[in-house]
Amino acid sequence: PVPSNSPMTECASPSRLALAAAEAEGIALEIHCGSLSGYRGVYRRLSDGRFSAYCVRAGSLVFLGRFGTAVEAALCYARGKRAGALVHAALGPTCTLTAREAVA
């Protein structure tokens, strides 16, 4: 991430900052040609023009957040997907958690 005191934060757009953060974290944003947003897991809200990020976890659709740009939402999706993969690798494919275990 770009430090808050960096001169880049004063003039860079949210999209440029998100792209810089993705590059710094080694995260690839997933392009999706079938999506109006252009990114997998990112949907444009027609009511206000903002972008929502969703992912699927344990067969359920999970809302990740709402963002001003598609790139910011795609970064959130990619981070969420990476975090889910890390948990899956650590716990194993057959391990399931109860709701109480998940928040502990």
C-alpha positions in Angstrom: 0.0 0.0 0.0 1.0 3.6 -0.6 2.0 5.4 2.6 -0.5 8.1 3.6 2.3 10.7 3.6 3.4 9.8 0.1 3.0 12.6 -2.5 1.3 9.9 -4.7 -1.8 9.9 -2.5 -2.4 13.6 -3.2 -2.7 13.3 -7.0 -3.4 9.7 -7.7 -6.9 8.5 -8.5 -8.4 5.6 -6.4 -8.0 3.3 -9.4 -4.3 4.1 -9.7 -3.8 3.6 -6.0 -5.7 0.2 -6.1 -3.5 -0.9 -9.1 -0.4 0.1 -7.3 -1.5 -1.8 -4.1 -2.3 -4.9 -6.2 1.2 -4.7 -7.8 2.9 -4.2 -4.4 1.0 -7.1 -2.9 1.7 -9.4 -5.9 -2.1 -9.7 -6.6 -3.4 -10.2 -10.1 -6.8 -8.6 -10.8 -9.1 -11.1 -12.6 -10.4 -9.7 -15.9 -13.9 -11.0 -16.9 -15.1 -10.2 -20.4 -18.7 -11.2 -19.6 -19.0 -8.7 -16.8 -20.0 -5.0 -17.4 -17.4 -4.0 -14.8 -14.7 -5.9 -16.6 -13.6 -7.8 -13.5 -14.6 -11.1 -12.0 -16.6 -10.8 -8.8 -17.4 -7.1 -9.4 -20.8 -5.8 -10.3 -21.9 -2.2 -11.1 -24.9 -1.0 -9.3 -27.3 0.7 -11.7 -28.9 2.7 -8.9 -25.8 4.7 -7.9 -23.1 3.7 -10.4 -20.9 2.3 -7.6 -19.3 -1.1 -7.7 -20.0 -4.1 -5.4 -17.6 -7.0 -4.8 -18.8 -10.5 -4.1 -17.2 -13.9 -3.7 -18.5 -17.4 -3.1 -17.4 -19.1 0.2 -18.7 -22.5 1.2 -21.3 -22.3 -1.5 -22.7 -19.0 -0.3 -22.5 -15.6 -2.0 -20.6 -13.2 0.3 -20.8 -9.4 0.0 -17.3 -7.9 0.3 -18.0 -4.2 0.0 -19.0 -1.3 -2.2 -16.5 0.9 -4.0 -16.3 4.0 -6.2 -14.3 2.3 -8.9 -14.3 -1.2 -10.5 -10.5 -1.5 -9.8 -11.0 -1.0 -6.1 -13.7 -3.6 -6.0 -11.6 -6.0 -8.0 -8.7 -5.6 -5.6 -11.0 -6.4 -2.7 -12.3 -9.5 -4.5 -8.7 -10.6 -5.3 -7.7 -10.1 -1.6 -10.8 -12.0 -0.4 -10.1 -14.9 -2.8 -6.5 -15.0 -1.7 -7.4 -15.0 2.0 -9.9 -17.8 1.3 -7.3 -19.9 -0.5 -4.9 -19.4 2.4 -7.5 -20.6 4.9 -8.3 -23.6 2.7 -4.6 -24.5 2.4 -4.1 -24.2 6.2 -7.2 -26.1 7.3 -7.5 -28.7 4.4 -10.3 -29.2 1.9 -12.5 -31.3 4.2 -12.3 -29.1 7.3 -15.4 -27.1 8.1 -15.8 -24.6 10.9 -18.9 -23.9 13.0 -20.0 -20.3 13.2 -18.6 -20.1 16.8 -15.2 -21.5 15.6 -15.1 -19.0 12.7 -15.3 -16.0 15.0 -13.1 -17.3 17.8 
